[in-house]
Amino acid sequence: MKFESKYLIRWGIPGWVLIFWFFYEVIFLKEINPLESNLLQLTKGLTLLFSLAAIGVPLGYLMHQIYFFVFWVLNKTRDFDEIASKIGNNFPKQDGWGKSKKEDYYKLEYVWHSVLINQNEETRKYLEERYRHLLSTIHSLGSLFVSLALSIIITVTIALTNPIEFPFNYYFWTGLIFQLI
């Protein structure tokens, strides 16, 4: 199995973002003083840092899978008929078009692949690379969105466990604004 370093970044960033916000919330909202803990010792601090860096990648992969499941598998609102109509009369609608979104998706992919095959090699290579880049960016942003949504849920949950300080907590509102931005 070939594992490329780009996946470390693609899956690591959502995981690391979630870990960052979790620590922000625990330290500031639960008012835990990191200076009083043993984490400032070099070996314990580095061990924790490397452990969190390593945990961030599978955590980000999990968020990547959650994104796919929620926004691609469960999404029943995607309208492939609209995409086919933008292609125009050249789109070969066969019998059964519009009955199954899954079948429509595979038909659309087949037509896209057929269009690519009929291009000269230079154009085809450009279109393939551009499509791959845009799709990769969409999926990376989607998993980052899941990470931020989970961190907002965790922020609100932690803030609600301190109901006395909740509405007036400066750190809560600062963190929430940054997460929403």
C-alpha positions in Angstrom: 0.0 0.0 0.0 1.5 3.3 -1.1 0.9 6.2 1.4 1.8 9.6 0.1 2.8 12.5 2.3 0.0 14.7 0.9 -2.4 12.5 3.0 -0.6 13.5 6.1 -1.5 17.1 5.4 -5.0 16.5 4.0 -6.0 14.4 6.9 -3.7 16.0 9.5 -5.0 19.5 9.3 -8.6 18.8 10.2 -7.4 16.6 13.1 -4.9 19.1 14.3 -7.5 21.9 14.1 -9.9 19.9 16.3 -7.1 19.1 18.8 -6.1 22.8 18.9 -9.7 23.9 19.6 -10.2 21.1 22.2 -7.1 22.3 24.1 -8.1 25.9 23.8 -11.5 25.1 25.3 -10.1 22.9 28.0 -7.4 25.4 29.1 -9.5 28.6 28.9 -13.1 27.5 29.4 -12.3 24.9 32.1 -9.6 27.3 33.5 -6.9 24.7 33.7 -3.5 26.3 34.2 -0.9 24.5 32.0 1.9 26.1 34.0 0.9 24.1 37.1 1.0 20.8 35.2 4.0 18.6 34.5 3.7 19.3 30.8 6.3 22.0 30.9 9.0 19.3 31.5 10.7 18.8 28.2 10.2 15.1 27.8 6.6 15.1 28.9 5.8 18.1 26.7 7.5 16.7 23.6 5.9 13.3 24.1 2.5 15.0 24.3 3.2 17.1 21.2 4.3 14.1 19.1 1.4 12.0 20.4 -1.1 14.7 19.4 0.5 15.2 16.0 0.3 11.4 15.4 -3.3 11.2 16.7 -4.3 14.2 14.4 -3.9 12.2 11.2 -6.3 9.3 12.0 -8.7 11.8 13.6 -8.6 13.9 10.4 -9.2 10.8 8.3 -12.2 10.0 10.5 -13.6 13.5 9.8 -12.8 13.0 6.1 -15.0 9.8 6.2 -17.7 11.6 8.2 -17.7 14.3 5.5 -18.1 11.8 2.7 -20.8 9.9 4.5 -22.9 13.0 5.4 -22.4 15.2 2.3 -22.0 12.6 -0.4 -23.7 9.3 0.6 -26.6 10.7 2.6 -27.1 13.8 0.3 -30.3 13.1 -1.7 -30.6 16.7 -3.0 -28.0 16.5 -5.8 -29.7 17.1 -9.1 -27.9 15.4 -11.9 -30.6 16.4 -14.4 -29.6 20.0 -13.9 -26.0 19.1 -14.7 -27.1 17.1 -17.8 -29.1 20.0 -19.0 -26.1 22.3 -18.8 -24.2 19.9 -21.0 -27.0 20.3 -23.5 -28.3 18.0 -26.2 -25.0 16.2 -26.4 -25.7 14.5 -23.1 -26.9 10.9 -23.9 -29.9 10.4 -21.6 -30.8 6.7 -21.8 -33.9 4.9 -20.6 -34.1 5.0 -16.8 -32.5 8.5 -16.5 -33.7 10.2 -13.4 -35.0 7.1 -11.6 -31.9 6.4 -9.5 -29.5 9.1 -8.4 -26.7 6.6 -8.0 -27.1 5.3 -11.6 -27.4 8.9 -12.8 -24.1 9.7 -11.1 -22.3 6.8 -12.7 -23.7 7.7 -16.1 -22.5 11.3 -15.6 -19.0 10.0 -14.7 -19.0 7.7 -17.7 -19.9 10.7 -20.0 -17.1 12.8 -18.4 -14.6 10.0 -18.9 -15.7 9.6 -22.5 -15.2 13.3 -23.1 -11.7 13.1 -21.6 -10.7 10.1 -23.8 -11.7 12.0 -27.0 -9.3 14.9 -26.2 -5.7 15.1 -27.3 -3.2 14.0 -24.7 -2.1 17.5 -23.6 -5.7 18.7 -23.1 -6.8 15.5 -21.4 -3.8 15.6 -19.0 -4.6 19.3 -18.1 -8.3 18.5 -17.6 -7.6 15.5 -15.4 -5.1 17.3 -13.2 -7.4 20.3 -12.9 -10.4 18.1 -12.0 -8.3 16.1 -9.5 -7.0 19.3 -7.9 -10.5 20.9 -7.6 -12.0 17.7 -6.2 -9.2 17.2 -3.7 -9.6 20.9 -2.5 -13.4 20.4 -2.1 -12.9 17.3 0.0 -10.2 18.8 2.1 -12.4 21.9 2.8 -15.3 19.5 3.6 -13.3 17.6 6.2 -12.1 20.9 7.7 -15.7 22.0 7.9 -16.6 18.8 9.8 -13.6 19.5 12.1 -14.8 23.0 12.8 -18.4 22.0 13.3 -17.3 19.3 15.8 -15.1 21.9 17.6 -18.0 24.3 17.9 -20.2 21.6 19.4 -17.4 20.7 21.9 -17.0 24.4 22.7 -20.7 24.9 23.4 -20.8 21.7 25.4 -17.9 22.7 27.6 -19.2 26.2 28.0 -22.6 24.9 29.1 -21.0 22.8 31.8 -19.9 26.1 33.4 -23.4 27.8 33.3 -22.5 30.5 35.9 -19.7 32.0 33.7 -21.2 31.0 30.3 -22.8 34.2 29.0 -19.9 36.4 30.2 -16.9 34.3 29.3 -14.6 36.3 27.1 -12.7 33.2 26.0 -15.8 31.4 24.9 -17.0 34.2 22.6 -13.5 34.8 21.2 -13.0 31.1 20.4 -16.5 30.8 18.9 -16.0 33.9 16.7 -12.7 32.5 15.4 -14.2 29.1 14.8 -17.1 30.6 12.9 -14.8 32.8 10.8 
